[in-house]
Amino acid sequence: MVESVVAWLIVGAIAGWLAGLIVQGGGFGLIGNIVVGIVGAVVAGWLLPQLGLNLGTGIVRAIINAAIGAIIVLVIISLIRRA
């Protein structure tokens, strides 16, 4: 139980950090990146299977999927900020 929560936090932090690097001006600090990464993991967990995409295995898959989802979330946030 505790290990899975720690794994989610680590994956979320890495994915949020990667997404912040890719999307210019998208970084929100450590806590914000973790939140964006976890939300991105949920988004990608739903979206990628709908598209028929299966990327990697294990923890690498989780990080890649969460990063893709976090990029999507950051792009949406940046579009909302501009409006």
mmCIF file of the C-alpha atoms, coordinates in Angstrom:
data_MODEL
# 
_entry.id   MODEL 
# 
loop_
_atom_site.group_PDB 
_atom_site.id 
_atom_site.type_symbol 
_atom_site.label_atom_id 
_atom_site.label_alt_id 
_atom_site.label_comp_id 
_atom_site.label_asym_id 
_atom_site.label_entity_id 
_atom_site.label_seq_id 
_atom_site.pdbx_PDB_ins_code 
_atom_site.Cartn_x 
_atom_site.Cartn_y 
_atom_site.Cartn_z 
_atom_site.occupancy 
_atom_site.B_iso_or_equiv 
_atom_site.pdbx_formal_charge 
_atom_site.auth_seq_id 
_atom_site.auth_comp_id 
_atom_site.auth_asym_id 
_atom_site.auth_atom_id 
_atom_site.pdbx_PDB_model_num 
ATOM 1  C CA . MET A 1 1  ? 0.000  0.000  0.000   1.00 0.00 ? 1  MET A CA 1 
ATOM 2  C CA . VAL A 1 2  ? 2.621  2.563  1.034   1.00 0.00 ? 2  VAL A CA 1 
ATOM 3  C CA . GLU A 1 3  ? 4.951  1.406  -1.718  1.00 0.00 ? 3  GLU A CA 1 
ATOM 4  C CA . SER A 1 4  ? 2.307  1.972  -4.388  1.00 0.00 ? 4  SER A CA 1 
ATOM 5  C CA . VAL A 1 5  ? 1.631  5.505  -3.123  1.00 0.00 ? 5  VAL A CA 1 
ATOM 6  C CA . VAL A 1 6  ? 5.356  6.271  -3.184  1.00 0.00 ? 6  VAL A CA 1 
ATOM 7  C CA . ALA A 1 7  ? 5.580  4.817  -6.699  1.00 0.00 ? 7  ALA A CA 1 
ATOM 8  C CA . TRP A 1 8  ? 2.666  7.020  -7.851  1.00 0.00 ? 8  TRP A CA 1 
ATOM 9  C CA . LEU A 1 9  ? 4.374  10.086 -6.370  1.00 0.00 ? 9  LEU A CA 1 
ATOM 10 C CA . ILE A 1 10 ? 7.698  9.279  -8.025  1.00 0.00 ? 10 ILE A CA 1 
ATOM 11 C CA . VAL A 1 11 ? 6.096  8.547  -11.402 1.00 0.00 ? 11 VAL A CA 1 
ATOM 12 C CA . GLY A 1 12 ? 3.994  11.710 -11.098 1.00 0.00 ? 12 GLY A CA 1 
ATOM 13 C CA . ALA A 1 13 ? 7.020  13.839 -10.223 1.00 0.00 ? 13 ALA A CA 1 
ATOM 14 C CA . ILE A 1 14 ? 9.090  12.481 -13.112 1.00 0.00 ? 14 ILE A CA 1 
ATOM 15 C CA . ALA A 1 15 ? 6.228  12.779 -15.607 1.00 0.00 ? 15 ALA A CA 1 
ATOM 16 C CA . GLY A 1 16 ? 5.355  16.294 -14.458 1.00 0.00 ? 16 GLY A CA 1 
ATOM 17 C CA . TRP A 1 17 ? 8.989  17.353 -14.643 1.00 0.00 ? 17 TRP A CA 1 
ATOM 18 C CA . LEU A 1 18 ? 9.364  15.930 -18.166 1.00 0.00 ? 18 LEU A CA 1 
ATOM 19 C CA . ALA A 1 19 ? 6.147  17.591 -19.276 1.00 0.00 ? 19 ALA A CA 1 
ATOM 20 C CA . GLY A 1 20 ? 7.306  20.897 -17.766 1.00 0.00 ? 20 GLY A CA 1 
ATOM 21 C CA . LEU A 1 21 ? 10.502 20.664 -19.813 1.00 0.00 ? 21 LEU A CA 1 
ATOM 22 C CA . ILE A 1 22 ? 8.658  19.878 -23.029 1.00 0.00 ? 22 ILE A CA 1 
ATOM 23 C CA . VAL A 1 23 ? 5.850  22.434 -22.648 1.00 0.00 ? 23 VAL A CA 1 
ATOM 24 C CA . GLN A 1 24 ? 7.546  25.814 -22.301 1.00 0.00 ? 24 GLN A CA 1 
ATOM 25 C CA . GLY A 1 25 ? 6.425  27.693 -19.190 1.00 0.00 ? 25 GLY A CA 1 
ATOM 26 C CA . GLY A 1 26 ? 4.550  24.662 -17.907 1.00 0.00 ? 26 GLY A CA 1 
ATOM 27 C CA . GLY A 1 27 ? 6.495  23.935 -14.727 1.00 0.00 ? 27 GLY A CA 1 
ATOM 28 C CA . PHE A 1 28 ? 4.635  24.321 -11.427 1.00 0.00 ? 28 PHE A CA 1 
ATOM 29 C CA . GLY A 1 29 ? 7.317  23.356 -8.902  1.00 0.00 ? 29 GLY A CA 1 
ATOM 30 C CA . LEU A 1 30 ? 7.693  19.966 -7.233  1.00 0.00 ? 30 LEU A CA 1 
ATOM 31 C CA . ILE A 1 31 ? 4.183  19.624 -5.778  1.00 0.00 ? 31 ILE A CA 1 
ATOM 32 C CA . GLY A 1 32 ? 2.542  21.050 -8.890  1.00 0.00 ? 32 GLY A CA 1 
ATOM 33 C CA . ASN A 1 33 ? 4.541  18.733 -11.122 1.00 0.00 ? 33 ASN A CA 1 
ATOM 34 C CA . ILE A 1 34 ? 3.509  15.728 -9.025  1.00 0.00 ? 34 ILE A CA 1 
ATOM 35 C CA . VAL A 1 35 ? -0.146 16.737 -9.282  1.00 0.00 ? 35 VAL A CA 1 
ATOM 36 C CA . VAL A 1 36 ? 0.106  17.385 -13.027 1.00 0.00 ? 36 VAL A CA 1 
ATOM 37 C CA . GLY A 1 37 ? 1.926  14.055 -13.479 1.00 0.00 ? 37 GLY A CA 1 
ATOM 38 C CA . ILE A 1 38 ? -0.702 12.097 -11.546 1.00 0.00 ? 38 ILE A CA 1 
ATOM 39 C CA . VAL A 1 39 ? -3.568 13.822 -13.373 1.00 0.00 ? 39 VAL A CA 1 
ATOM 40 C CA . GLY A 1 40 ? -1.701 13.161 -16.603 1.00 0.00 ? 40 GLY A CA 1 
ATOM 41 C CA . ALA A 1 41 ? -1.390 9.481  -15.695 1.00 0.00 ? 41 ALA A CA 1 
ATOM 42 C CA . VAL A 1 42 ? -5.146 9.288  -15.224 1.00 0.00 ? 42 VAL A CA 1 
ATOM 43 C CA . VAL A 1 43 ? -5.780 11.096 -18.517 1.00 0.00 ? 43 VAL A CA 1 
ATOM 44 C CA . ALA A 1 44 ? -3.316 8.886  -20.405 1.00 0.00 ? 44 ALA A CA 1 
ATOM 45 C CA . GLY A 1 45 ? -4.623 5.761  -18.666 1.00 0.00 ? 45 GLY A CA 1 
ATOM 46 C CA . TRP A 1 46 ? -7.990 6.465  -20.220 1.00 0.00 ? 46 TRP A CA 1 
ATOM 47 C CA . LEU A 1 47 ? -6.959 8.056  -23.536 1.00 0.00 ? 47 LEU A CA 1 
ATOM 48 C CA . LEU A 1 48 ? -4.138 5.833  -24.805 1.00 0.00 ? 48 LEU A CA 1 
ATOM 49 C CA . PRO A 1 49 ? -6.072 2.529  -24.663 1.00 0.00 ? 49 PRO A CA 1 
ATOM 50 C CA . GLN A 1 50 ? -8.930 4.276  -26.496 1.00 0.00 ? 50 GLN A CA 1 
ATOM 51 C CA . LEU A 1 51 ? -6.442 5.093  -29.262 1.00 0.00 ? 51 LEU A CA 1 
ATOM 52 C CA . GLY A 1 52 ? -5.005 1.559  -29.234 1.00 0.00 ? 52 GLY A CA 1 
ATOM 53 C CA . LEU A 1 53 ? -1.542 2.659  -28.063 1.00 0.00 ? 53 LEU A CA 1 
ATOM 54 C CA . ASN A 1 54 ? 0.560  0.395  -25.840 1.00 0.00 ? 54 ASN A CA 1 
ATOM 55 C CA . LEU A 1 55 ? 3.938  1.909  -24.983 1.00 0.00 ? 55 LEU A CA 1 
ATOM 56 C CA . GLY A 1 56 ? 6.582  -0.010 -23.037 1.00 0.00 ? 56 GLY A CA 1 
ATOM 57 C CA . THR A 1 57 ? 6.163  -2.180 -19.947 1.00 0.00 ? 57 THR A CA 1 
ATOM 58 C CA . GLY A 1 58 ? 6.363  -1.748 -16.197 1.00 0.00 ? 58 GLY A CA 1 
ATOM 59 C CA . ILE A 1 59 ? 7.564  1.481  -14.623 1.00 0.00 ? 59 ILE A CA 1 
ATOM 60 C CA . VAL A 1 60 ? 8.871  2.804  -17.956 1.00 0.00 ? 60 VAL A CA 1 
ATOM 61 C CA . ARG A 1 61 ? 5.382  2.458  -19.413 1.00 0.00 ? 61 ARG A CA 1 
ATOM 62 C CA . ALA A 1 62 ? 3.901  4.276  -16.439 1.00 0.00 ? 62 ALA A CA 1 
ATOM 63 C CA . ILE A 1 63 ? 6.342  7.172  -16.797 1.00 0.00 ? 63 ILE A CA 1 
ATOM 64 C CA . ILE A 1 64 ? 5.871  7.450  -20.578 1.00 0.00 ? 64 ILE A CA 1 
ATOM 65 C CA . ASN A 1 65 ? 2.081  7.313  -20.322 1.00 0.00 ? 65 ASN A CA 1 
ATOM 66 C CA . ALA A 1 66 ? 1.984  9.770  -17.426 1.00 0.00 ? 66 ALA A CA 1 
ATOM 67 C CA . ALA A 1 67 ? 4.317  12.156 -19.272 1.00 0.00 ? 67 ALA A CA 1 
ATOM 68 C CA . ILE A 1 68 ? 2.112  12.059 -22.376 1.00 0.00 ? 68 ILE A CA 1 
ATOM 69 C CA . GLY A 1 69 ? -0.944 12.727 -20.247 1.00 0.00 ? 69 GLY A CA 1 
ATOM 70 C CA . ALA A 1 70 ? 0.841  15.491 -18.326 1.00 0.00 ? 70 ALA A CA 1 
ATOM 71 C CA . ILE A 1 71 ? 1.822  17.172 -21.596 1.00 0.00 ? 71 ILE A CA 1 
ATOM 72 C CA . ILE A 1 72 ? -1.821 17.099 -22.650 1.00 0.00 ? 72 ILE A CA 1 
ATOM 73 C CA . VAL A 1 73 ? -2.873 18.563 -19.283 1.00 0.00 ? 73 VAL A CA 1 
ATOM 74 C CA . LEU A 1 74 ? -0.223 21.312 -19.454 1.00 0.00 ? 74 LEU A CA 1 
ATOM 75 C CA . VAL A 1 75 ? -1.224 22.272 -22.996 1.00 0.00 ? 75 VAL A CA 1 
ATOM 76 C CA . ILE A 1 76 ? -4.856 22.546 -21.889 1.00 0.00 ? 76 ILE A CA 1 
ATOM 77 C CA . ILE A 1 77 ? -3.841 24.609 -18.838 1.00 0.00 ? 77 ILE A CA 1 
ATOM 78 C CA . SER A 1 78 ? -1.738 26.946 -20.989 1.00 0.00 ? 78 SER A CA 1 
ATOM 79 C CA . LEU A 1 79 ? -4.654 27.430 -23.400 1.00 0.00 ? 79 LEU A CA 1 
ATOM 80 C CA . ILE A 1 80 ? -6.963 28.260 -20.497 1.00 0.00 ? 80 ILE A CA 1 
ATOM 81 C CA . ARG A 1 81 ? -4.425 30.712 -19.050 1.00 0.00 ? 81 ARG A CA 1 
ATOM 82 C CA . ARG A 1 82 ? -4.230 32.590 -22.353 1.00 0.00 ? 82 ARG A CA 1 
ATOM 83 C CA . ALA A 1 83 ? -7.995 33.000 -22.598 1.00 0.00 ? 83 ALA A CA 1 
# 
